[in-house]
Amino acid sequence: MTYDNGQSKTIKVPPTAPIVTFEKADKSIVMKGAPVFSITTRDGETLSARAVAIGKDGVVPPM
């Protein structure tokens, strides 16, 4: 990794580290027992989800 100030650092990633990406999905991916991570905001009594990540293929959010 090279920083804006010109310094660099080597980061070792083990071969067992999960490599993930986010993709849009419809509500059919939501299943009972699926691992979920959500970013929410509260306005008084109302709680709104800004983003929701649902685990897939054994990956559990937050990654």
PQR file with spaces between the fields and no chain letter, atoms N, CA, C, O and H, PARSE charges and radii, in Angstrom:
ATOM       1  N    MET     1       0.842   -1.135    0.000 -0.4000 1.5000
ATOM       2  CA   MET     1       0.000    0.000    0.000 -0.0000 2.0000
ATOM       3  C    MET     1       0.899    1.212    0.000  0.5500 1.7000
ATOM       4  O    MET     1       1.865    1.269    0.761 -0.5500 1.4000
ATOM       5  N    THR     2       0.593    2.198   -0.855 -0.4000 1.5000
ATOM       6  CA   THR     2       1.350    3.448   -0.902 -0.0000 2.0000
ATOM       7  C    THR     2       0.436    4.586   -0.475  0.5500 1.7000
ATOM       8  O    THR     2      -0.666    4.743   -1.001 -0.5500 1.4000
ATOM       9  H    THR     2      -0.191    2.152   -1.473  0.4000 1.0000
ATOM      10  N    TYR     3       0.897    5.367    0.470 -0.4000 1.5000
ATOM      11  CA   TYR     3       0.120    6.482    0.996 -0.0000 2.0000
ATOM      12  C    TYR     3       0.390    7.750    0.198  0.5500 1.7000
ATOM      13  O    TYR     3       1.355    7.821   -0.564 -0.5500 1.4000
ATOM      14  H    TYR     3       1.792    5.239    0.897  0.4000 1.0000
ATOM      15  N    ASP     4      -0.470    8.754    0.377 -0.4000 1.5000
ATOM      16  CA   ASP     4      -0.324   10.028   -0.329 -0.0000 2.0000
ATOM      17  C    ASP     4       1.005   10.717   -0.037  0.5500 1.7000
ATOM      18  O    ASP     4       1.513   11.464   -0.873 -0.5500 1.4000
ATOM      19  H    ASP     4      -1.254    8.696    0.995  0.4000 1.0000
ATOM      20  N    ASN     5       1.568   10.471    1.139 -0.4000 1.5000
ATOM      21  CA   ASN     5       2.828   11.124    1.517 -0.0000 2.0000
ATOM      22  C    ASN     5       4.057   10.389    0.961  0.5500 1.7000
ATOM      23  O    ASN     5       5.187   10.758    1.279 -0.5500 1.4000
ATOM      24  H    ASN     5       1.155    9.864    1.818  0.4000 1.0000
ATOM      25  N    GLY     6       3.846    9.347    0.130 -0.4000 1.5000
ATOM      26  CA   GLY     6       4.953    8.630   -0.481 -0.0000 2.0000
ATOM      27  C    GLY     6       5.428    7.419    0.300  0.5500 1.7000
ATOM      28  O    GLY     6       6.174    6.597   -0.233 -0.5500 1.4000
ATOM      29  H    GLY     6       2.928    9.047   -0.128  0.4000 1.0000
ATOM      30  N    GLN     7       5.013    7.292    1.548 -0.4000 1.5000
ATOM      31  CA   GLN     7       5.397    6.131    2.335 -0.0000 2.0000
ATOM      32  C    GLN     7       4.603    4.918    1.860  0.5500 1.7000
ATOM      33  O    GLN     7       3.496    5.046    1.336 -0.5500 1.4000
ATOM      34  H    GLN     7       4.407    7.959    1.981  0.4000 1.0000
ATOM      35  N    SER     8       5.188    3.748    2.052 -0.4000 1.5000
ATOM      36  CA   SER     8       4.482    2.533    1.649 -0.0000 2.0000
ATOM      37  C    SER     8       4.613    1.480    2.733  0.5500 1.7000
ATOM      38  O    SER     8       5.494    1.548    3.590 -0.5500 1.4000
ATOM      39  H    SER     8       6.087    3.644    2.478  0.4000 1.0000
ATOM      40  N    LYS     9       3.725    0.515    2.677 -0.4000 1.5000
ATOM      41  CA   LYS     9       3.719   -0.560    3.648 -0.0000 2.0000
ATOM      42  C    LYS     9       3.217   -1.816    2.954  0.5500 1.7000
ATOM      43  O    LYS     9       2.282   -1.761    2.155 -0.5500 1.4000
ATOM      44  H    LYS     9       3.010    0.460    1.981  0.4000 1.0000
ATOM      45  N    THR    10       3.842   -2.949    3.262 -0.4000 1.5000
ATOM      46  CA   THR    10       3.401   -4.230    2.717 -0.0000 2.0000
ATOM      47  C    THR    10       2.398   -4.849    3.676  0.5500 1.7000
ATOM      48  O    THR    10       2.642   -4.939    4.879 -0.5500 1.4000
ATOM      49  H    THR    10       4.601   -2.994    3.911  0.4000 1.0000
ATOM      50  N    ILE    11       1.280   -5.268    3.133 -0.4000 1.5000
ATOM      51  CA   ILE    11       0.238   -5.899    3.929 -0.0000 2.0000
ATOM      52  C    ILE    11       0.088   -7.333    3.440  0.5500 1.7000
ATOM      53  O    ILE    11      -0.156   -7.569    2.257 -0.5500 1.4000
ATOM      54  H    ILE    11       1.082   -5.194    2.155  0.4000 1.0000
ATOM      55  N    LYS    12       0.234   -8.282    4.344 -0.4000 1.5000
ATOM      56  CA   LYS    12       0.105   -9.693    3.980 -0.0000 2.0000
ATOM      57  C    LYS    12      -1.332  -10.141    4.218  0.5500 1.7000
ATOM      58  O    LYS    12      -1.869   -9.963    5.311 -0.5500 1.4000
ATOM      59  H    LYS    12       0.433   -8.090    5.305  0.4000 1.0000
ATOM      60  N    VAL    13      -1.950  -10.718    3.202 -0.4000 1.5000
ATOM      61  CA   VAL    13      -3.306  -11.236    3.293 -0.0000 2.0000
ATOM      62  C    VAL    13      -3.214  -12.754    3.197  0.5500 1.7000
ATOM      63  O    VAL    13      -2.725  -13.284    2.199 -0.5500 1.4000
ATOM      64  H    VAL    13      -1.514  -10.863    2.314  0.4000 1.0000
ATOM      65  N    PRO    14      -3.682  -13.459    4.229 -0.5600 1.5000
ATOM      66  CA   PRO    14      -3.595  -14.922    4.187  0.2800 2.0000
ATOM      67  C    PRO    14      -4.500  -15.494    3.097  0.5500 1.7000
ATOM      68  O    PRO    14      -5.536  -14.910    2.779 -0.5500 1.4000
ATOM      69  N    PRO    15      -4.113  -16.625    2.529 -0.5600 1.5000
ATOM      70  CA   PRO    15      -4.919  -17.216    1.453  0.2800 2.0000
ATOM      71  C    PRO    15      -6.321  -17.637    1.890  0.5500 1.7000
ATOM      72  O    PRO    15      -7.186  -17.881    1.048 -0.5500 1.4000
ATOM      73  N    THR    16      -6.550  -17.723    3.194 -0.4000 1.5000
ATOM      74  CA   THR    16      -7.867  -18.109    3.697 -0.0000 2.0000
ATOM      75  C    THR    16      -8.790  -16.909    3.936  0.5500 1.7000
ATOM      76  O    THR    16      -9.947  -17.085    4.317 -0.5500 1.4000
ATOM      77  H    THR    16      -5.847  -17.526    3.878  0.4000 1.0000
ATOM      78  N    ALA    17      -8.281  -15.687    3.712 -0.4000 1.5000
ATOM      79  CA   ALA    17      -9.100  -14.489    3.932 -0.0000 2.0000
ATOM      80  C    ALA    17     -10.209  -14.417    2.890  0.5500 1.7000
ATOM      81  O    ALA    17      -9.946  -14.558    1.696 -0.5500 1.4000
ATOM      82  H    ALA    17      -7.341  -15.544    3.402  0.4000 1.0000
ATOM      83  N    PRO    18     -11.462  -14.197    3.335 -0.5600 1.5000
ATOM      84  CA   PRO    18     -12.542  -14.095    2.357  0.2800 2.0000
ATOM      85  C    PRO    18     -12.440  -12.788    1.573  0.5500 1.7000
ATOM      86  O    PRO    18     -12.223  -11.720    2.146 -0.5500 1.4000
ATOM      87  N    ILE    19     -12.597  -12.890    0.280 -0.4000 1.5000
ATOM      88  CA   ILE    19     -12.634  -11.713   -0.585 -0.0000 2.0000
ATOM      89  C    ILE    19     -14.104  -11.506   -0.934  0.5500 1.7000
ATOM      90  O    ILE    19     -14.738  -12.383   -1.519 -0.5500 1.4000
ATOM      91  H    ILE    19     -12.773  -13.757   -0.185  0.4000 1.0000
ATOM      92  N    VAL    20     -14.640  -10.346   -0.573 -0.4000 1.5000
ATOM      93  CA   VAL    20     -16.074  -10.119   -0.741 -0.0000 2.0000
ATOM      94  C    VAL    20     -16.340   -8.899   -1.606  0.5500 1.7000
ATOM      95  O    VAL    20     -15.476   -8.041   -1.789 -0.5500 1.4000
ATOM      96  H    VAL    20     -14.125   -9.634   -0.097  0.4000 1.0000
ATOM      97  N    THR    21     -17.542   -8.842   -2.126 -0.4000 1.5000
ATOM      98  CA   THR    21     -18.020   -7.674   -2.846 -0.0000 2.0000
ATOM      99  C    THR    21     -19.486   -7.491   -2.512  0.5500 1.7000
ATOM     100  O    THR    21     -20.158   -8.438   -2.104 -0.5500 1.4000
ATOM     101  H    THR    21     -18.244   -9.539   -1.977  0.4000 1.0000
ATOM     102  N    PHE    22     -19.976   -6.299   -2.680 -0.4000 1.5000
ATOM     103  CA   PHE    22     -21.385   -6.033   -2.446 -0.0000 2.0000
ATOM     104  C    PHE    22     -22.103   -6.008   -3.777  0.5500 1.7000
ATOM     105  O    PHE    22     -21.571   -5.515   -4.772 -0.5500 1.4000
ATOM     106  H    PHE    22     -19.431   -5.529   -3.012  0.4000 1.0000
ATOM     107  N    GLU    23     -23.309   -6.540   -3.793 -0.4000 1.5000
ATOM     108  CA   GLU    23     -24.122   -6.511   -4.997 -0.0000 2.0000
ATOM     109  C    GLU    23     -25.570   -6.286   -4.594  0.5500 1.7000
ATOM     110  O    GLU    23     -25.994   -6.668   -3.503 -0.5500 1.4000
ATOM     111  H    GLU    23     -23.741   -6.941   -2.985  0.4000 1.0000
ATOM     112  N    LYS    24     -26.315   -5.665   -5.483 -0.4000 1.5000
ATOM     113  CA   LYS    24     -27.734   -5.451   -5.220 -0.0000 2.0000
ATOM     114  C    LYS    24     -28.453   -6.794   -5.255  0.5500 1.7000
ATOM     115  O    LYS    24     -28.077   -7.698   -6.001 -0.5500 1.4000
ATOM     116  H    LYS    24     -25.971   -5.354   -6.369  0.4000 1.0000
ATOM     117  N    ALA    25     -29.478   -6.904   -4.445 -0.4000 1.5000
ATOM     118  CA   ALA    25     -30.273   -8.131   -4.408 -0.0000 2.0000
ATOM     119  C    ALA    25     -31.720   -7.761   -4.133  0.5500 1.7000
ATOM     120  O    ALA    25     -32.013   -6.685   -3.612 -0.5500 1.4000
ATOM     121  H    ALA    25     -29.782   -6.170   -3.839  0.4000 1.0000
ATOM     122  N    ASP    26     -32.608   -8.659   -4.487 -0.4000 1.5000
ATOM     123  CA   ASP    26     -34.005   -8.412   -4.144 -0.0000 2.0000
ATOM     124  C    ASP    26     -34.299   -9.081   -2.803  0.5500 1.7000
ATOM     125  O    ASP    26     -33.442   -9.755   -2.232 -0.5500 1.4000
ATOM     126  H    ASP    26     -32.369   -9.533   -4.910  0.4000 1.0000
ATOM     127  N    LYS    27     -35.499   -8.888   -2.319 -0.4000 1.5000
ATOM     128  CA   LYS    27     -35.816   -9.364   -0.975 -0.0000 2.0000
ATOM     129  C    LYS    27     -35.857  -10.881   -0.837  0.5500 1.7000
ATOM     130  O    LYS    27     -35.989  -11.387    0.277 -0.5500 1.4000
ATOM     131  H    LYS    27     -36.196   -8.340   -2.783  0.4000 1.0000
ATOM     132  N    SER    28     -35.748  -11.616   -1.934 -0.4000 1.5000
ATOM     133  CA   SER    28     -35.756  -13.076   -1.837 -0.0000 2.0000
ATOM     134  C    SER    28     -34.521  -13.620   -1.126  0.5500 1.7000
ATOM     135  O    SER    28     -34.528  -14.766   -0.676 -0.5500 1.4000
ATOM     136  H    SER    28     -35.640  -11.205   -2.840  0.4000 1.0000
ATOM     137  N    ILE    29     -33.464  -12.823   -1.015 -0.4000 1.5000
ATOM     138  CA   ILE    29     -32.243  -13.264   -0.327 -0.0000 2.0000
ATOM     139  C    ILE    29     -32.429  -13.281    1.197  0.5500 1.7000
ATOM     140  O    ILE    29     -31.672  -13.941    1.909 -0.5500 1.4000
ATOM     141  H    ILE    29     -33.457  -11.892   -1.381  0.4000 1.0000
ATOM     142  N    VAL    30     -33.429  -12.561    1.687 -0.4000 1.5000
ATOM     143  CA   VAL    30     -33.688  -12.514    3.125 -0.0000 2.0000
ATOM     144  C    VAL    30     -34.371  -13.807    3.546  0.5500 1.7000
ATOM     145  O    VAL    30     -35.478  -14.114    3.103 -0.5500 1.4000
ATOM     146  H    VAL    30     -34.045  -12.025    1.109  0.4000 1.0000
ATOM     147  N    MET    31     -33.693  -14.559    4.407 -0.4000 1.5000
ATOM     148  CA   MET    31     -34.228  -15.830    4.882 -0.0000 2.0000
ATOM     149  C    MET    31     -34.086  -15.906    6.396  0.5500 1.7000
ATOM     150  O    MET    31     -33.199  -15.286    6.983 -0.5500 1.4000
ATOM     151  H    MET    31     -32.794  -14.310    4.766  0.4000 1.0000
ATOM     152  N    LYS    32     -34.957  -16.662    7.007 -0.4000 1.5000
ATOM     153  CA   LYS    32     -34.889  -16.862    8.449 -0.0000 2.0000
ATOM     154  C    LYS    32     -33.531  -17.440    8.814  0.5500 1.7000
ATOM     155  O    LYS    32     -33.088  -18.430    8.231 -0.5500 1.4000
ATOM     156  H    LYS    32     -35.677  -17.166    6.531  0.4000 1.0000
ATOM     157  N    GLY    33     -32.872  -16.810    9.791 -0.4000 1.5000
ATOM     158  CA   GLY    33     -31.579  -17.280   10.273 -0.0000 2.0000
ATOM     159  C    GLY    33     -30.380  -16.743    9.503  0.5500 1.7000
ATOM     160  O    GLY    33     -29.241  -17.007    9.887 -0.5500 1.4000
ATOM     161  H    GLY    33     -33.232  -16.006   10.265  0.4000 1.0000
ATOM     162  N    ALA    34     -30.611  -15.988    8.415 -0.4000 1.5000
ATOM     163  CA   ALA    34     -29.489  -15.432    7.645 -0.0000 2.0000
ATOM     164  C    ALA    34     -28.777  -14.371    8.480  0.5500 1.7000
ATOM     165  O    ALA    34     -29.431  -13.557    9.132 -0.5500 1.4000
ATOM     166  H    ALA    34     -31.536  -15.773    8.102  0.4000 1.0000
ATOM     167  N    PRO    35     -27.441  -14.371    8.467 -0.5600 1.5000
ATOM     168  CA   PRO    35     -26.708  -13.337    9.207  0.2800 2.0000
ATOM     169  C    PRO    35     -26.889  -11.981    8.535  0.5500 1.7000
ATOM     170  O    PRO    35     -26.776  -11.862    7.315 -0.5500 1.4000
ATOM     171  N    VAL    36     -27.172  -10.957    9.345 -0.4000 1.5000
ATOM     172  CA   VAL    36     -27.481   -9.627    8.816 -0.0000 2.0000
ATOM     173  C    VAL    36     -26.682   -8.573    9.561  0.5500 1.7000
ATOM     174  O    VAL    36     -26.461   -8.684   10.767 -0.5500 1.4000
ATOM     175  H    VAL    36     -27.264  -11.054   10.336  0.4000 1.0000
ATOM     176  N    PHE    37     -26.249   -7.544    8.832 -0.4000 1.5000
ATOM     177  CA   PHE    37     -25.617   -6.356    9.408 -0.0000 2.0000
ATOM     178  C    PHE    37     -26.321   -5.167    8.775  0.5500 1.7000
ATOM     179  O    PHE    37     -26.448   -5.107    7.552 -0.5500 1.4000
ATOM     180  H    PHE    37     -26.429   -7.453    7.852  0.4000 1.0000
ATOM     181  N    SER    38     -26.780   -4.223    9.582 -0.4000 1.5000
ATOM     182  CA   SER    38     -27.454   -3.059    9.009 -0.0000 2.0000
ATOM     183  C    SER    38     -26.900   -1.776    9.607  0.5500 1.7000
ATOM     184  O    SER    38     -26.498   -1.732   10.770 -0.5500 1.4000
ATOM     185  H    SER    38     -26.677   -4.272   10.575  0.4000 1.0000
ATOM     186  N    ILE    39     -26.888   -0.743    8.793 -0.4000 1.5000
ATOM     187  CA   ILE    39     -26.526    0.602    9.223 -0.0000 2.0000
ATOM     188  C    ILE    39     -27.842    1.359    9.299  0.5500 1.7000
ATOM     189  O    ILE    39     -28.544    1.499    8.297 -0.5500 1.4000
ATOM     190  H    ILE    39     -27.215   -0.778    7.848  0.4000 1.0000
ATOM     191  N    THR    40     -28.172    1.844   10.481 -0.4000 1.5000
ATOM     192  CA   THR    40     -29.474    2.456   10.689 -0.0000 2.0000
ATOM     193  C    THR    40     -29.355    3.868   11.256  0.5500 1.7000
ATOM     194  O    THR    40     -28.323    4.258   11.802 -0.5500 1.4000
ATOM     195  H    THR    40     -27.602    1.730   11.294  0.4000 1.0000
ATOM     196  N    THR    41     -30.439    4.614   11.109 -0.4000 1.5000
ATOM     197  CA   THR    41     -30.553    5.922   11.747 -0.0000 2.0000
ATOM     198  C    THR    41     -31.866    5.952   12.507  0.5500 1.7000
ATOM     199  O    THR    41     -32.823    5.270   12.139 -0.5500 1.4000
ATOM     200  H    THR    41     -31.277    4.298   10.665  0.4000 1.0000
ATOM     201  N    ARG    42     -31.909    6.734   13.555 -0.4000 1.5000
ATOM     202  CA   ARG    42     -33.121    6.849   14.364 -0.0000 2.0000
ATOM     203  C    ARG    42     -33.586    8.304   14.332  0.5500 1.7000
ATOM     204  O    ARG    42     -32.802    9.231   14.539 -0.5500 1.4000
ATOM     205  H    ARG    42     -31.132    7.288   13.855  0.4000 1.0000
ATOM     206  N    ASP    43     -34.874    8.479   14.069 -0.4000 1.5000
ATOM     207  CA   ASP    43     -35.508    9.789   14.111 -0.0000 2.0000
ATOM     208  C    ASP    43     -36.698    9.663   15.046  0.5500 1.7000
ATOM     209  O    ASP    43     -37.794    9.285   14.631 -0.5500 1.4000
ATOM     210  H    ASP    43     -35.511    7.726   13.901  0.4000 1.0000
ATOM     211  N    GLY    44     -36.471    9.981   16.302 -0.4000 1.5000
ATOM     212  CA   GLY    44     -37.525    9.791   17.294 -0.0000 2.0000
ATOM     213  C    GLY    44     -37.803    8.315   17.493  0.5500 1.7000
ATOM     214  O    GLY    44     -36.923    7.571   17.926 -0.5500 1.4000
ATOM     215  H    GLY    44     -35.581   10.288   16.639  0.4000 1.0000
ATOM     216  N    GLU    45     -39.008    7.883   17.184 -0.4000 1.5000
ATOM     217  CA   GLU    45     -39.396    6.480   17.326 -0.0000 2.0000
ATOM     218  C    GLU    45     -39.150    5.671   16.057  0.5500 1.7000
ATOM     219  O    GLU    45     -39.306    4.450   16.065 -0.5500 1.4000
ATOM     220  H    GLU    45     -39.722    8.487   16.831  0.4000 1.0000
ATOM     221  N    THR    46     -38.771    6.332   14.971 -0.4000 1.5000
ATOM     222  CA   THR    46     -38.606    5.665   13.682 -0.0000 2.0000
ATOM     223  C    THR    46     -37.152    5.229   13.482  0.5500 1.7000
ATOM     224  O    THR    46     -36.232    6.031   13.637 -0.5500 1.4000
ATOM     225  H    THR    46     -38.645    7.324   14.964  0.4000 1.0000
ATOM     226  N    LEU    47     -36.954    3.970   13.140 -0.4000 1.5000
ATOM     227  CA   LEU    47     -35.636    3.423   12.854 -0.0000 2.0000
ATOM     228  C    LEU    47     -35.603    3.075   11.370  0.5500 1.7000
ATOM     229  O    LEU    47     -36.425    2.290   10.896 -0.5500 1.4000
ATOM     230  H    LEU    47     -37.702    3.319   13.013  0.4000 1.0000
ATOM     231  N    SER    48     -34.659    3.653   10.637 -0.4000 1.5000
ATOM     232  CA   SER    48     -34.571    3.438    9.187 -0.0000 2.0000
ATOM     233  C    SER    48     -33.233    2.816    8.835  0.5500 1.7000
ATOM     234  O    SER    48     -32.192    3.243    9.336 -0.5500 1.4000
ATOM     235  H    SER    48     -33.992    4.290   11.021  0.4000 1.0000
ATOM     236  N    ALA    49     -33.258    1.801    7.971 -0.4000 1.5000
ATOM     237  CA   ALA    49     -32.022    1.162    7.514 -0.0000 2.0000
ATOM     238  C    ALA    49     -31.466    1.945    6.341  0.5500 1.7000
ATOM     239  O    ALA    49     -32.176    2.200    5.368 -0.5500 1.4000
ATOM     240  H    ALA    49     -34.103    1.454    7.564  0.4000 1.0000
ATOM     241  N    ARG    50     -30.216    2.322    6.424 -0.4000 1.5000
ATOM     242  CA   ARG    50     -29.512    3.002    5.335 -0.0000 2.0000
ATOM     243  C    ARG    50     -28.870    1.989    4.400  0.5500 1.7000
ATOM     244  O    ARG    50     -28.801    2.196    3.189 -0.5500 1.4000
ATOM     245  H    ARG    50     -29.639    2.115    7.214  0.4000 1.0000
ATOM     246  N    ALA    51     -28.403    0.895    4.982 -0.4000 1.5000
ATOM     247  CA   ALA    51     -27.774   -0.175    4.208 -0.0000 2.0000
ATOM     248  C    ALA    51     -27.941   -1.474    4.979  0.5500 1.7000
ATOM     249  O    ALA    51     -27.927   -1.482    6.210 -0.5500 1.4000
ATOM     250  H    ALA    51     -28.459    0.727    5.967  0.4000 1.0000
ATOM     251  N    VAL    52     -28.099   -2.560    4.255 -0.4000 1.5000
ATOM     252  CA   VAL    52     -28.239   -3.872    4.862 -0.0000 2.0000
ATOM     253  C    VAL    52     -27.327   -4.848    4.120  0.5500 1.7000
ATOM     254  O    VAL    52     -27.366   -4.935    2.892 -0.5500 1.4000
ATOM     255  H    VAL    52     -28.111   -2.553    3.255  0.4000 1.0000
ATOM     256  N    ALA    53     -26.517   -5.571    4.864 -0.4000 1.5000
ATOM     257  CA   ALA    53     -25.664   -6.613    4.287 -0.0000 2.0000
ATOM     258  C    ALA    53     -26.156   -7.950    4.831  0.5500 1.7000
ATOM     259  O    ALA    53     -26.326   -8.115    6.038 -0.5500 1.4000
ATOM     260  H    ALA    53     -26.485   -5.501    5.861  0.4000 1.0000
ATOM     261  N    ILE    54     -26.381   -8.892    3.934 -0.4000 1.5000
ATOM     262  CA   ILE    54     -26.854  -10.221    4.315 -0.0000 2.0000
ATOM     263  C    ILE    54     -25.807  -11.234    3.896  0.5500 1.7000
ATOM     264  O    ILE    54     -25.352  -11.229    2.752 -0.5500 1.4000
ATOM     265  H    ILE    54     -26.243   -8.758    2.953  0.4000 1.0000
ATOM     266  N    GLY    55     -25.422  -12.106    4.822 -0.4000 1.5000
ATOM     267  CA   GLY    55     -24.395  -13.106    4.536 -0.0000 2.0000
ATOM     268  C    GLY    55     -24.811  -14.067    3.449  0.5500 1.7000
ATOM     269  O    GLY    55     -25.991  -14.379    3.292 -0.5500 1.4000
ATOM     270  H    GLY    55     -25.791  -12.111    5.751  0.4000 1.0000
ATOM     271  N    LYS    56     -23.827  -14.532    2.698 -0.4000 1.5000
ATOM     272  CA   LYS    56     -24.083  -15.450    1.588 -0.0000 2.0000
ATOM     273  C    LYS    56     -22.890  -16.389    1.439  0.5500 1.7000
ATOM     274  O    LYS    56     -21.745  -15.969    1.607 -0.5500 1.4000
ATOM     275  H    LYS    56     -22.868  -14.279    2.826  0.4000 1.0000
ATOM     276  N    ASP    57     -23.146  -17.633    1.131 -0.4000 1.5000
ATOM     277  CA   ASP    57     -22.089  -18.623    0.885 -0.0000 2.0000
ATOM     278  C    ASP    57     -21.119  -18.739    2.057  0.5500 1.7000
ATOM     279  O    ASP    57     -19.916  -18.904    1.858 -0.5500 1.4000
ATOM     280  H    ASP    57     -24.076  -17.974    0.994  0.4000 1.0000
ATOM     281  N    GLY    58     -21.645  -18.653    3.279 -0.4000 1.5000
ATOM     282  CA   GLY    58     -20.818  -18.836    4.464 -0.0000 2.0000
ATOM     283  C    GLY    58     -20.128  -17.593    4.971  0.5500 1.7000
ATOM     284  O    GLY    58     -19.494  -17.637    6.025 -0.5500 1.4000
ATOM     285  H    GLY    58     -22.623  -18.519    3.440  0.4000 1.0000
ATOM     286  N    VAL    59     -20.227  -16.482    4.257 -0.4000 1.5000
ATOM     287  CA   VAL    59     -19.609  -15.235    4.715 -0.0000 2.0000
ATOM     288  C    VAL    59     -20.604  -14.519    5.632  0.5500 1.7000
ATOM     289  O    VAL    59     -21.767  -14.334    5.274 -0.5500 1.4000
ATOM     290  H    VAL    59     -20.742  -16.446    3.400  0.4000 1.0000
ATOM     291  N    VAL    60     -20.137  -14.123    6.808 -0.4000 1.5000
ATOM     292  CA   VAL    60     -20.994  -13.475    7.786 -0.0000 2.0000
ATOM     293  C    VAL    60     -20.601  -12.005    7.896  0.5500 1.7000
ATOM     294  O    VAL    60     -19.440  -11.706    8.179 -0.5500 1.4000
ATOM     295  H    VAL    60     -19.192  -14.273    7.098  0.4000 1.0000
ATOM     296  N    PRO    61     -21.540  -11.076    7.680 -0.5600 1.5000
ATOM     297  CA   PRO    61     -21.207   -9.656    7.822  0.2800 2.0000
ATOM     298  C    PRO    61     -21.120   -9.278    9.295  0.5500 1.7000
ATOM     299  O    PRO    61     -21.707   -9.985   10.114 -0.5500 1.4000
ATOM     300  N    PRO    62     -20.427   -8.210    9.688 -0.5600 1.5000
ATOM     301  CA   PRO    62     -19.587   -7.416    8.801  0.2800 2.0000
ATOM     302  C    PRO    62     -18.314   -8.163    8.454  0.5500 1.7000
ATOM     303  O    PRO    62     -17.719   -8.845    9.289 -0.5500 1.4000
ATOM     304  N    MET    63     -17.921   -8.020    7.232 -0.4000 1.5000
ATOM     305  CA   MET    63     -16.816   -8.801    6.696 -0.0000 2.0000
ATOM     306  C    MET    63     -15.514   -8.384    7.323  0.5500 1.7000
ATOM     307  O    MET    63     -14.465   -8.937    6.992 -0.5500 1.4000
ATOM     308  H    MET    63     -18.404   -7.466    6.554  0.4000 1.0000
